[in-house]
Amino acid sequence: MKRIVGVFVAIALVCVMASGCSSQVSENKPISQIINEAQTMSVEQLQATIAKYQKAIESKQAEIDAIRKQLQKIPLAQMMGEEAKKLKAEIENINGSIKALSERLNVYTQQLNKK
């Protein structure tokens, strides 16, 4: 029971940290809209946005690290159990989020390189 509570507290803490770092960062915004916004931004705005996306990705990676530590604590005999499956699914969701953020980050980076 303590392990489960610890997992949820760790996840909640990382989520709070991620939401604080990711203002104006969206993994759901359409790429076409990101391209249009990036074309109208100044170099300074692009650099600031890139930094925000990098921080958001770093916080997601920290979240994955925290979950992996919890996963490592699960005995090998229980790796196919519900708790392990939930943790693995959470890692997959976060990886999807990182991929979406990276795609949007690349748009801003490409636009910065053009300027």
N, CA, C and O atoms as a printed pandas DataFrame, in Angstrom:
     atom_number atom_name residue_name chain_id  residue_number  x_coord  y_coord  z_coord
0              1         N          MET        A               1    0.826   -1.187    0.000
1              2        CA          MET        A               1    0.000    0.000    0.000
2              3         C          MET        A               1    0.878    1.263    0.000
3              4         O          MET        A               1    0.583    2.232   -0.700
4              5         N          LYS        A               2    1.956    1.240    0.790
5              6        CA          LYS        A               2    2.836    2.399    0.842
6              7         C          LYS        A               2    3.488    2.641   -0.516
7              8         O          LYS        A               2    3.708    3.785   -0.912
8              9         N          ARG        A               3    3.792    1.572   -1.214
9             10        CA          ARG        A               3    4.429    1.683   -2.526
10            11         C          ARG        A               3    3.480    2.374   -3.509
11            12         O          ARG        A               3    3.900    3.244   -4.272
12            13         N          ILE        A               4    2.222    1.992   -3.488
13            14        CA          ILE        A               4    1.235    2.578   -4.400
14            15         C          ILE        A               4    1.053    4.063   -4.096
15            16         O          ILE        A               4    1.013    4.891   -5.006
16            17         N          VAL        A               5    0.946    4.389   -2.820
17            18        CA          VAL        A               5    0.804    5.795   -2.427
18            19         C          VAL        A               5    2.046    6.579   -2.850
19            20         O          VAL        A               5    1.944    7.708   -3.330
20            21         N          GLY        A               6    3.213    5.971   -2.666
21            22        CA          GLY        A               6    4.455    6.627   -3.073
22            23         C          GLY        A               6    4.504    6.898   -4.564
23            24         O          GLY        A               6    4.971    7.951   -4.998
24            25         N          VAL        A               7    4.017    5.941   -5.350
25            26        CA          VAL        A               7    3.987    6.112   -6.805
26            27         C          VAL        A               7    3.085    7.277   -7.174
27            28         O          VAL        A               7    3.463    8.130   -7.977
28            29         N          PHE        A               8    1.901    7.315   -6.593
29            30        CA          PHE        A               8    0.973    8.386   -6.930
30            31         C          PHE        A               8    1.459    9.751   -6.465
31            32         O          PHE        A               8    1.240   10.751   -7.149
32            33         N          VAL        A               9    2.105    9.805   -5.326
33            34        CA          VAL        A               9    2.658   11.070   -4.848
34            35         C          VAL        A               9    3.775   11.537   -5.775
35            36         O          VAL        A               9    3.857   12.722   -6.099
36            37         N          ALA        A              10    4.633   10.615   -6.202
37            38        CA          ALA        A              10    5.725   10.979   -7.112
38            39         C          ALA        A              10    5.185   11.473   -8.440
39            40         O          ALA        A              10    5.672   12.467   -8.979
40            41         N          ILE        A              11    4.192   10.794   -8.967
41            42        CA          ILE        A              11    3.591   11.190  -10.241
42            43         C          ILE        A              11    2.923   12.554  -10.105
43            44         O          ILE        A              11    3.069   13.410  -10.977
44            45         N          ALA        A              12    2.195   12.755   -9.019
45            46        CA          ALA        A              12    1.522   14.035   -8.809
46            47         C          ALA        A              12    2.527   15.174   -8.704
47            48         O          ALA        A              12    2.311   16.252   -9.256
48            49         N          LEU        A              13    3.625   14.933   -7.994
49            50        CA          LEU        A              13    4.660   15.956   -7.836
50            51         C          LEU        A              13    5.272   16.329   -9.180
51            52         O          LEU        A              13    5.452   17.508   -9.483
52            53         N          VAL        A              14    5.584   15.334   -9.971
53            54        CA          VAL        A              14    6.179   15.596  -11.280
54            55         C          VAL        A              14    5.179   16.310  -12.187
55            56         O          VAL        A              14    5.566   17.194  -12.952
56            57         N          CYS        A              15    3.904   15.941  -12.114
57            58        CA          CYS        A              15    2.887   16.607  -12.929
58            59         C          CYS        A              15    2.758   18.086  -12.560
59            60         O          CYS        A              15    2.612   18.940  -13.434
60            61         N          VAL        A              16    2.812   18.376  -11.271
61            62        CA          VAL        A              16    2.745   19.771  -10.830
62            63         C          VAL        A              16    3.953   20.545  -11.341
63            64         O          VAL        A              16    3.826   21.683  -11.793
64            65         N          MET        A              17    5.126   19.918  -11.266
65            66        CA          MET        A              17    6.328   20.581  -11.765
66            67         C          MET        A              17    6.235   20.787  -13.273
67            68         O          MET        A              17    6.636   21.833  -13.783
68            69         N          ALA        A              18    5.717   19.812  -13.978
69            70        CA          ALA        A              18    5.619   19.903  -15.435
70            71         C          ALA        A              18    4.634   20.979  -15.842
71            72         O          ALA        A              18    4.880   21.709  -16.802
72            73         N          SER        A              19    3.526   21.090  -15.130
73            74        CA          SER        A              19    2.545   22.095  -15.507
74            75         C          SER        A              19    3.083   23.498  -15.249
75            76         O          SER        A              19    2.720   24.435  -15.960
76            77         N          GLY        A              20    3.927   23.656  -14.263
77            78        CA          GLY        A              20    4.528   24.957  -14.003
78            79         C          GLY        A              20    5.528   25.354  -15.064
79            80         O          GLY        A              20    5.702   26.541  -15.341
80            81         N          CYS        A              21    6.183   24.382  -15.660
81            82        CA          CYS        A              21    7.207   24.658  -16.662
82            83         C          CYS        A              21    6.645   24.775  -18.073
83            84         O          CYS        A              21    7.317   25.277  -18.975
84            85         N          SER        A              22    5.435   24.320  -18.259
85            86        CA          SER        A              22    4.969   24.177  -19.629
86            87         C          SER        A              22    3.881   25.174  -20.011
87            88         O          SER        A              22    2.985   24.834  -20.784
88            89         N          SER        A              23    3.939   26.391  -19.491
89            90        CA          SER        A              23    2.969   27.379  -19.905
90            91         C          SER        A              23    3.199   27.718  -21.373
91            92         O          SER        A              23    4.336   27.915  -21.800
92            93         N          GLN        A              24    2.138   27.784  -22.125
93            94        CA          GLN        A              24    2.152   28.051  -23.559
94            95         C          GLN        A              24    2.803   26.928  -24.355
95            96         O          GLN        A              24    3.149   27.128  -25.519
96            97         N          VAL        A              25    2.975   25.768  -23.765
97            98        CA          VAL        A              25    3.505   24.613  -24.469
98            99         C          VAL        A              25    2.351   23.649  -24.645
99           100         O          VAL        A              25    1.682   23.276  -23.682
100          101         N          SER        A              26    2.127   23.252  -25.882
101          102        CA          SER        A              26    1.008   22.368  -26.156
102          103         C          SER        A              26    1.440   21.193  -27.003
103          104         O          SER        A              26    2.102   21.351  -28.029
104          105         N          GLU        A              27    1.055   20.017  -26.558
105          106        CA          GLU        A              27    1.331   18.829  -27.351
106          107         C          GLU        A              27    0.144   18.477  -28.235
107          108         O          GLU        A              27    0.223   17.559  -29.051
108          109         N          ASN        A              28   -0.951   19.203  -28.075
109          110        CA          ASN        A              28   -2.160   18.911  -28.832
110          111         C          ASN        A              28   -2.443   19.914  -29.948
111          112         O          ASN        A              28   -3.301   19.677  -30.798
112          113         N          LYS        A              29   -1.734   21.013  -29.943
113          114        CA          LYS        A              29   -1.958   22.038  -30.961
114          115         C          LYS        A              29   -1.549   21.487  -32.331
115          116         O          LYS        A              29   -0.481   20.888  -32.459
116          117         N          PRO        A              30   -2.379   21.680  -33.346
117          118        CA          PRO        A              30   -2.041   21.166  -34.688
118          119         C          PRO        A              30   -0.724   21.749  -35.208
119          120         O          PRO        A              30   -0.411   22.919  -34.990
120          121         N          ILE        A              31    0.023   20.910  -35.889
121          122        CA          ILE        A              31    1.328   21.321  -36.428
122          123         C          ILE        A              31    1.165   22.507  -37.374
123          124         O          ILE        A              31    2.001   23.411  -37.383
124          125         N          SER        A              32    0.091   22.514  -38.175
125          126        CA          SER        A              32   -0.125   23.626  -39.110
126          127         C          SER        A              32   -0.266   24.949  -38.359
127          128         O          SER        A              32    0.222   25.981  -38.820
128          129         N          GLN        A              33   -0.917   24.919  -37.228
129          130        CA          GLN        A              33   -1.063   26.135  -36.414
130          131         C          GLN        A              33    0.289   26.532  -35.823
131          132         O          GLN        A              33    0.608   27.718  -35.753
132          133         N          ILE        A              34    1.078   25.558  -35.401
133          134        CA          ILE        A              34    2.414   25.831  -34.864
134          135         C          ILE        A              34    3.282   26.482  -35.944
135          136         O          ILE        A              34    4.015   27.432  -35.668
136          137         N          ILE        A              35    3.196   25.970  -37.167
137          138        CA          ILE        A              35    3.982   26.535  -38.280
138          139         C          ILE        A              35    3.596   27.978  -38.513
139          140         O          ILE        A              35    4.463   28.837  -38.671
140          141         N          ASN        A              36    2.300   28.255  -38.537
141          142        CA          ASN        A              36    1.838   29.634  -38.753
142          143         C          ASN        A              36    2.310   30.561  -37.642
143          144         O          ASN        A              36    2.742   31.682  -37.911
144          145         N          GLU        A              37    2.233   30.106  -36.408
145          146        CA          GLU        A              37    2.689   30.932  -35.284
146          147         C          GLU        A              37    4.197   31.174  -35.357
147          148         O          GLU        A              37    4.670   32.289  -35.137
148          149         N          ALA        A              38    4.932   30.127  -35.664
149          150        CA          ALA        A              38    6.396   30.238  -35.695
150          151         C          ALA        A              38    6.852   31.220  -36.773
151          152         O          ALA        A              38    7.853   31.914  -36.594
152          153         N          GLN        A              39    6.134   31.283  -37.875
153          154        CA          GLN        A              39    6.514   32.185  -38.965
154          155         C          GLN        A              39    6.360   33.646  -38.584
155          156         O          GLN        A              39    7.040   34.509  -39.140
156          157         N          THR        A              40    5.473   33.932  -37.641
157          158        CA          THR        A              40    5.242   35.319  -37.245
158          159         C          THR        A              40    6.062   35.742  -36.025
159          160         O          THR        A              40    6.023   36.905  -35.626
160          161         N          MET        A              41    6.796   34.814  -35.441
161          162        CA          MET        A              41    7.554   35.109  -34.220
162          163         C          MET        A              41    8.915   35.710  -34.537
163          164         O          MET        A              41    9.519   35.444  -35.576
164          165         N          SER        A              42    9.371   36.532  -33.597
165          166        CA          SER        A              42   10.726   37.079  -33.712
166          167         C          SER        A              42   11.729   36.029  -33.244
167          168         O          SER        A              42   11.350   34.989  -32.705
168          169         N          VAL        A              43   13.004   36.313  -33.455
169          170        CA          VAL        A              43   14.056   35.389  -33.032
170          171         C          VAL        A              43   13.994   35.176  -31.523
171          172         O          VAL        A              43   14.133   34.048  -31.051
172          173         N          GLU        A              44   13.786   36.245  -30.767
173          174        CA          GLU        A              44   13.734   36.143  -29.313
174          175         C          GLU        A              44   12.544   35.301  -28.866
175          176         O          GLU        A              44   12.661   34.483  -27.953
176          177         N          GLN        A              45   11.403   35.505  -29.510
177          178        CA          GLN        A              45   10.217   34.723  -29.167
178          179         C          GLN        A              45   10.422   33.244  -29.487
179          180         O          GLN        A              45   10.011   32.373  -28.721
180          181         N          LEU        A              46   11.055   32.969  -30.615
181          182        CA          LEU        A              46   11.333   31.584  -30.987
182          183         C          LEU        A              46   12.268   30.933  -29.968
183          184         O          LEU        A              46   12.053   29.794  -29.551
184          185         N          GLN        A              47   13.297   31.665  -29.578
185          186        CA          GLN        A              47   14.238   31.118  -28.602
186          187         C          GLN        A              47   13.552   30.844  -27.265
187          188         O          GLN        A              47   13.813   29.823  -26.628
188          189         N          ALA        A              48   12.682   31.747  -26.843
189          190        CA          ALA        A              48   11.965   31.568  -25.581
190          191         C          ALA        A              48   11.022   30.362  -25.660
191          192         O          ALA        A              48   10.916   29.583  -24.714
192          193         N          THR        A              49   10.349   30.223  -26.784
193          194        CA          THR        A              49    9.427   29.098  -26.965
194          195         C          THR        A              49   10.180   27.782  -27.012
195          196         O          THR        A              49    9.740   26.788  -26.435
196          197         N          ILE        A              50   11.310   27.773  -27.696
197          198        CA          ILE        A              50   12.146   26.566  -27.759
198          199         C          ILE        A              50   12.587   26.171  -26.349
199          200         O          ILE        A              50   12.561   24.992  -25.994
200          201         N          ALA        A              51   12.985   27.140  -25.561
201          202        CA          ALA        A              51   13.420   26.864  -24.184
202          203         C          ALA        A              51   12.269   26.266  -23.366
203          204         O          ALA        A              51   12.488   25.351  -22.572
204          205         N          LYS        A              52   11.058   26.772  -23.554
205          206        CA          LYS        A              52    9.902   26.240  -22.829
206          207         C          LYS        A              52    9.632   24.794  -23.224
207          208         O          LYS        A              52    9.347   23.952  -22.371
208          209         N          TYR        A              53    9.721   24.513  -24.509
209          210        CA          TYR        A              53    9.500   23.135  -24.965
210          211         C          TYR        A              53   10.587   22.213  -24.429
211          212         O          TYR        A              53   10.302   21.081  -24.038
212          213         N          GLN        A              54   11.820   22.682  -24.408
213          214        CA          GLN        A              54   12.912   21.860  -23.885
214          215         C          GLN        A              54   12.703   21.557  -22.404
215          216         O          GLN        A              54   12.949   20.435  -21.962
216          217         N          LYS        A              55   12.252   22.549  -21.634
217          218        CA          LYS        A              55   11.983   22.330  -20.214
218          219         C          LYS        A              55   10.844   21.345  -20.021
219          220         O          LYS        A              55   10.897   20.491  -19.135
220          221         N          ALA        A              56    9.813   21.462  -20.848
221          222        CA          ALA        A              56    8.674   20.545  -20.745
222          223         C          ALA        A              56    9.106   19.111  -21.052
223          224         O          ALA        A              56    8.683   18.173  -20.376
224          225         N          ILE        A              57    9.942   18.948  -22.064
225          226        CA          ILE        A              57   10.434   17.616  -22.419
226          227         C          ILE        A              57   11.311   17.061  -21.306
227          228         O          ILE        A              57   11.213   15.882  -20.965
228          229         N          GLU        A              58   12.162   17.900  -20.743
229          230        CA          GLU        A              58   13.021   17.460  -19.642
230          231         C          GLU        A              58   12.192   17.023  -18.435
231          232         O          GLU        A              58   12.525   16.037  -17.777
232          233         N          SER        A              59   11.119   17.749  -18.145
233          234        CA          SER        A              59   10.289   17.377  -16.996
234          235         C          SER        A              59    9.559   16.062  -17.261
235          236         O          SER        A              59    9.355   15.265  -16.345
236          237         N          LYS        A              60    9.169   15.839  -18.514
237          238        CA          LYS        A              60    8.538   14.559  -18.870
238          239         C          LYS        A              60    9.535   13.419  -18.730
239          240         O          LYS        A              60    9.177   12.330  -18.280
240          241         N          GLN        A              61   10.784   13.664  -19.113
241          242        CA          GLN        A              61   11.809   12.634  -18.980
242          243         C          GLN        A              61   12.082   12.332  -17.508
243          244         O          GLN        A              61   12.332   11.182  -17.147
244          245         N          ALA        A              62   12.037   13.347  -16.667
245          246        CA          ALA        A              62   12.207   13.143  -15.228
246          247         C          ALA        A              62   11.048   12.320  -14.676
247          248         O          ALA        A              62   11.230   11.487  -13.788
248          249         N          GLU        A              63    9.878   12.561  -15.202
249          250        CA          GLU        A              63    8.706   11.796  -14.787
250          251         C          GLU        A              63    8.877   10.317  -15.154
251          252         O          GLU        A              63    8.552    9.431  -14.363
252          253         N          ILE        A              64    9.381   10.065  -16.345
253          254        CA          ILE        A              64    9.636    8.684  -16.769
254          255         C          ILE        A              64   10.676    8.037  -15.860
255          256         O          ILE        A              64   10.523    6.878  -15.473
256          257         N          ASP        A              65   11.729    8.770  -15.517
257          258        CA          ASP        A              65   12.761    8.233  -14.634
258          259         C          ASP        A              65   12.176    7.840  -13.274
259          260         O          ASP        A              65   12.529    6.801  -12.717
260          261         N          ALA        A              66   11.282    8.679  -12.749
261          262        CA          ALA        A              66   10.654    8.383  -11.462
262          263         C          ALA        A              66    9.798    7.121  -11.553
263          264         O          ALA        A              66    9.795    6.300  -10.636
264          265         N          ILE        A              67    9.087    6.972  -12.642
265          266        CA          ILE        A              67    8.247    5.781  -12.814
266          267         C          ILE        A              67    9.111    4.543  -12.998
267          268         O          ILE        A              67    8.793    3.477  -12.470
268          269         N          ARG        A              68   10.194    4.676  -13.737
269          270        CA          ARG        A              68   11.104    3.529  -13.928
270          271         C          ARG        A              68   11.707    3.071  -12.609
271          272         O          ARG        A              68   11.891    1.873  -12.394
272          273         N          LYS        A              69   12.013    4.005  -11.732
273          274        CA          LYS        A              69   12.531    3.631  -10.416
274          275         C          LYS        A              69   11.495    2.829   -9.646
275          276         O          LYS        A              69   11.824    1.848   -8.979
276          277         N          GLN        A              70   10.244    3.251   -9.744
277          278        CA          GLN        A              70    9.171    2.507   -9.088
278          279         C          GLN        A              70    9.021    1.124   -9.713
279          280         O          GLN        A              70    8.776    0.141   -9.013
280          281         N          LEU        A              71    9.167    1.055  -11.016
281          282        CA          LEU        A              71    9.050   -0.214  -11.734
282          283         C          LEU        A              71   10.171   -1.167  -11.344
283          284         O          LEU        A              71    9.956   -2.376  -11.252
284          285         N          GLN        A              72   11.357   -0.634  -11.115
285          286        CA          GLN        A              72   12.492   -1.466  -10.722
286          287         C          GLN        A              72   12.306   -2.065   -9.331
287          288         O          GLN        A              72   12.899   -3.097   -9.018
288          289         N          LYS        A              73   11.502   -1.435   -8.508
289          290        CA          LYS        A              73   11.262   -1.938   -7.158
290          291         C          LYS        A              73   10.302   -3.120   -7.145
291          292         O          LYS        A              73   10.208   -3.838   -6.149
292          293         N          ILE        A              74    9.597   -3.321   -8.237
293          294        CA          ILE        A              74    8.646   -4.435   -8.308
294          295         C          ILE        A              74    9.428   -5.724   -8.511
295          296         O          ILE        A              74   10.278   -5.797   -9.398
296          297         N          PRO        A              75    9.153   -6.735   -7.707
297          298        CA          PRO        A              75    9.851   -8.015   -7.875
298          299         C          PRO        A              75    9.596   -8.611   -9.264
299          300         O          PRO        A              75    8.536   -8.410   -9.857
300          301         N          LEU        A              76   10.570   -9.332   -9.756
301          302        CA          LEU        A              76   10.492   -9.920  -11.086
302          303         C          LEU        A              76    9.261  -10.806  -11.237
303          304         O          LEU        A              76    8.654  -10.843  -12.308
304          305         N          ALA        A              77    8.897  -11.497  -10.207
305          306        CA          ALA        A              77    7.740  -12.395  -10.266
306          307         C          ALA        A              77    6.430  -11.627  -10.468
307          308         O          ALA        A              77    5.440  -12.203  -10.920
308          309         N          GLN        A              78    6.419  -10.338  -10.137
309          310        CA          GLN        A              78    5.198   -9.541  -10.250
310          311         C          GLN        A              78    5.218   -8.592  -11.442
311          312         O          GLN        A              78    4.350   -7.727  -11.551
312          313         N          MET        A              79    6.188   -8.738  -12.334
313          314        CA          MET        A              79    6.319   -7.835  -13.482
314          315         C          MET        A              79    5.142   -7.921  -14.451
315          316         O          MET        A              79    4.924   -6.992  -15.228
316          317         N          MET        A              80    4.403   -8.981  -14.423
317          318        CA          MET        A              80    3.238   -9.113  -15.291
318          319         C          MET        A              80    1.955   -8.731  -14.558
319          320         O          MET        A              80    0.861   -8.875  -15.103
320          321         N          GLY        A              81    2.085   -8.248  -13.331
321          322        CA          GLY        A              81    0.936   -7.866  -12.517
322          323         C          GLY        A              81    0.358   -6.521  -12.938
323          324         O          GLY        A              81    0.895   -5.836  -13.808
324          325         N          GLU        A              82   -0.735   -6.168  -12.307
325          326        CA          GLU        A              82   -1.470   -4.939  -12.640
326          327         C          GLU        A              82   -0.652   -3.679  -12.373
327          328         O          GLU        A              82   -0.657   -2.747  -13.178
328          329         N          GLU        A              83    0.044   -3.656  -11.249
329          330        CA          GLU        A              83    0.822   -2.457  -10.914
330          331         C          GLU        A              83    1.890   -2.193  -11.971
331          332         O          GLU        A              83    2.059   -1.057  -12.413
332          333         N          ALA        A              84    2.600   -3.224  -12.371
333          334        CA          ALA        A              84    3.645   -3.073  -13.387
334          335         C          ALA        A              84    3.044   -2.667  -14.723
335          336         O          ALA        A              84    3.612   -1.837  -15.434
336          337         N          LYS        A              85    1.904   -3.243  -15.068
337          338        CA          LYS        A              85    1.243   -2.892  -16.329
338          339         C          LYS        A              85    0.829   -1.421  -16.338
339          340         O          LYS        A              85    0.970   -0.737  -17.351
340          341         N          LYS        A              86    0.322   -0.943  -15.214
341          342        CA          LYS        A              86   -0.079    0.465  -15.126
342          343         C          LYS        A              86    1.127    1.387  -15.286
343          344         O          LYS        A              86    1.058    2.397  -15.986
344          345         N          LEU        A              87    2.225    1.034  -14.636
345          346        CA          LEU        A              87    3.429    1.860  -14.736
346          347         C          LEU        A              87    3.975    1.865  -16.157
347          348         O          LEU        A              87    4.398    2.906  -16.661
348          349         N          LYS        A              88    3.967    0.701  -16.802
349          350        CA          LYS        A              88    4.439    0.621  -18.189
350          351         C          LYS        A              88    3.542    1.428  -19.119
351          352         O          LYS        A              88    4.034    2.085  -20.037
352          353         N          ALA        A              89    2.240    1.386  -18.892
353          354        CA          ALA        A              89    1.304    2.168  -19.710
354          355         C          ALA        A              89    1.537    3.665  -19.509
355          356         O          ALA        A              89    1.462    4.444  -20.459
356          357         N          GLU        A              90    1.816    4.053  -18.288
357          358        CA          GLU        A              90    2.102    5.460  -18.000
358          359         C          GLU        A              90    3.364    5.915  -18.726
359          360         O          GLU        A              90    3.412    7.024  -19.257
360          361         N          ILE        A              91    4.380    5.063  -18.748
361          362        CA          ILE        A              91    5.615    5.388  -19.468
362          363         C          ILE        A              91    5.324    5.549  -20.954
363          364         O          ILE        A              91    5.847    6.466  -21.586
364          365         N          GLU        A              92    4.503    4.680  -21.518
365          366        CA          GLU        A              92    4.148    4.781  -22.935
366          367         C          GLU        A              92    3.404    6.084  -23.224
367          368         O          GLU        A              92    3.658    6.731  -24.241
368          369         N          ASN        A              93    2.490    6.470  -22.337
369          370        CA          ASN        A              93    1.756    7.726  -22.518
370          371         C          ASN        A              93    2.692    8.924  -22.486
371          372         O          ASN        A              93    2.568    9.841  -23.298
372          373         N          ILE        A              94    3.616    8.912  -21.557
373          374        CA          ILE        A              94    4.562   10.024  -21.440
374          375         C          ILE        A              94    5.483   10.064  -22.656
375          376         O          ILE        A              94    5.803   11.143  -23.156
376          377         N          ASN        A              95    5.909    8.894  -23.135
377          378        CA          ASN        A              95    6.735    8.858  -24.350
378          379         C          ASN        A              95    5.993    9.448  -25.541
379          380         O          ASN        A              95    6.592   10.139  -26.365
380          381         N          GLY        A              96    4.692    9.178  -25.638
381          382        CA          GLY        A              96    3.877    9.775  -26.703
382          383         C          GLY        A              96    3.825   11.284  -26.568
383          384         O          GLY        A              96    3.879   12.010  -27.561
384          385         N          SER        A              97    3.722   11.748  -25.343
385          386        CA          SER        A              97    3.702   13.184  -25.081
386          387         C          SER        A              97    5.034   13.822  -25.462
387          388         O          SER        A              97    5.065   14.903  -26.051
388          389         N          ILE        A              98    6.137   13.148  -25.121
389          390        CA          ILE        A              98    7.464   13.661  -25.475
390          391         C          ILE        A              98    7.611   13.730  -26.991
391          392         O          ILE        A              98    8.169   14.693  -27.518
392          393         N          LYS        A              99    7.118   12.723  -27.689
393          394        CA          LYS        A              99    7.205   12.712  -29.150
394          395         C          LYS        A              99    6.433   13.889  -29.742
395          396         O          LYS        A              99    6.920   14.560  -30.651
396          397         N          ALA        A             100    5.232   14.137  -29.228
397          398        CA          ALA        A             100    4.426   15.253  -29.729
398          399         C          ALA        A             100    5.109   16.584  -29.446
399          400         O          ALA        A             100    5.144   17.460  -30.311
400          401         N          LEU        A             101    5.654   16.744  -28.241
401          402        CA          LEU        A             101    6.358   17.986  -27.903
402          403         C          LEU        A             101    7.592   18.165  -28.779
403          404         O          LEU        A             101    7.899   19.279  -29.203
404          405         N          SER        A             102    8.295   17.075  -29.049
405          406        CA          SER        A             102    9.504   17.142  -29.885
406          407         C          SER        A             102    9.174   17.558  -31.312
407          408         O          SER        A             102    9.922   18.317  -31.929
408          409         N          GLU        A             103    8.066   17.067  -31.834
409          410        CA          GLU        A             103    7.657   17.457  -33.182
410          411         C          GLU        A             103    7.396   18.950  -33.254
411          412         O          GLU        A             103    7.792   19.610  -34.214
412          413         N          ARG        A             104    6.736   19.476  -32.250
413          414        CA          ARG        A             104    6.439   20.905  -32.230
414          415         C          ARG        A             104    7.703   21.723  -31.987
415          416         O          ARG        A             104    7.871   22.802  -32.556
416          417         N          LEU        A             105    8.586   21.207  -31.144
417          418        CA          LEU        A             105    9.872   21.864  -30.908
418          419         C          LEU        A             105   10.661   21.964  -32.210
419          420         O          LEU        A             105   11.282   22.991  -32.481
420          421         N          ASN        A             106   10.640   20.919  -33.004
421          422        CA          ASN        A             106   11.365   20.912  -34.274
422          423         C          ASN        A             106   10.854   21.989  -35.229
423          424         O          ASN        A             106   11.636   22.573  -35.979
424          425         N          VAL        A             107    9.557   22.253  -35.206
425          426        CA          VAL        A             107    9.000   23.305  -36.066
426          427         C          VAL        A             107    9.598   24.655  -35.681
427          428         O          VAL        A             107   10.042   25.421  -36.536
428          429         N          TYR        A             108    9.601   24.932  -34.373
429          430        CA          TYR        A             108   10.163   26.208  -33.915
430          431         C          TYR        A             108   11.656   26.293  -34.212
431          432         O          TYR        A             108   12.156   27.350  -34.599
432          433         N          THR        A             109   12.361   25.196  -34.033
433          434        CA          THR        A             109   13.798   25.178  -34.298
434          435         C          THR        A             109   14.087   25.415  -35.780
435          436         O          THR        A             109   14.998   26.170  -36.118
436          437         N          GLN        A             110   13.334   24.787  -36.649
437          438        CA          GLN        A             110   13.507   24.984  -38.101
438          439         C          GLN        A             110   13.241   26.427  -38.482
439          440         O          GLN        A             110   13.960   27.003  -39.299
440          441         N          GLN        A             111   12.210   27.010  -37.894
441          442        CA          GLN        A             111   11.893   28.407  -38.200
442          443         C          GLN        A             111   12.999   29.332  -37.688
443          444         O          GLN        A             111   13.339   30.315  -38.347
444          445         N          LEU        A             112   13.557   29.024  -36.524
445          446        CA          LEU        A             112   14.666   29.829  -35.992
446          447         C          LEU        A             112   15.878   29.730  -36.902
447          448         O          LEU        A             112   16.557   30.730  -37.133
448          449         N          ASN        A             113   16.157   28.555  -37.417
449          450        CA          ASN        A             113   17.286   28.375  -38.316
450          451         C          ASN        A             113   17.113   29.143  -39.642
451          452         O          ASN        A             113   18.094   29.543  -40.269
452          453         N          LYS        A             114   15.879   29.337  -40.047
453          454        CA          LYS        A             114   15.607   30.104  -41.269
454          455         C          LYS        A             114   15.886   31.592  -41.057
455          456         O          LYS        A             114   16.249   32.301  -41.996
456          457         N          LYS        A             115   15.717   32.054  -39.836
457          458        CA          LYS        A             115   15.914   33.479  -39.563
458          459         C          LYS        A             115   17.353   33.690  -39.225
459          460         O          LYS        A             115   17.765   34.818  -38.955
